[in-house]
Amino acid sequence: MKKYAILLVILVTAFILTATLPIVAAPELEKVTFIHYKKDKVGNALGRPDFALKPPQCYKLMGVKWKSLPVNYQINPTNPQSLDSSFIVSAISAGATEWDTNTASNLFNSPDVNYSAYYGVQNFNNEISFGNYPIAGVIAVTTVWYTPINRQIVEFDIEFDTDFVWGDATVTNGTMDLQNIATHELGHSVGLADLYNTCTEETMYGYSDYNEIKKRTLNTGDLAGIKRLYG
């Protein structure tokens, strides 16, 4: 009987101690937003000059990455130009494939089409959509959320600005090439930052313009950066 009484005291004491311990909230997520400007605009979302790079290192890491792969993502093809949804999905998927095929890791799953996907709200869904970004001269914007302790990416959202005429620049002159810009933005989604002033031939160079398609194909710095992150 005495043994049971001692056990009861231990259990009650443990309960009291547990109940009085302070509740430690999980740390809030942090985020970084990359703004992709048209070539004739000035902007640097991170405010970090390129002289921080050591030549010939034409890549810049965000210091965060995905720990669980491959990544699911959703595309909302709704757009004011009435571009065909199959074209939009194909162009964005081609951008994701360009990163996938140049690293040992399988970075992205095939996308899902979700007409409710939208930019800018943290909900653990990786969402790509079109929208009217409020700053002039912004082609696209990507926000990446990550955990502050182990620096793990948990979500990205991408928005293509409807101020621009989107399409396939190899077919229609005077368009902002969707695959070109999508490849750049998806580089942010896996942990690469923008480049400015130097390394202008890289996919992660921070400026673009109508008819540009060179960002569709990764350059030497892009390749070095993605392999540094994922092998």
Beta strands, then each sheet from edge to edge (+ up, - down):
strand 1: 30-38
strand 2: 74-75
strand 3: 112-113
strand 4: 127-131
strand 5: 138-146
strand 6: 153-161
strand 7: 166-167
strand 8: 176-177
strand 9: 207-208
sheet 1: 3+ 2+ 4+ 6+ 5- 1+ 9+
sheet 2: 7+ 8+
end
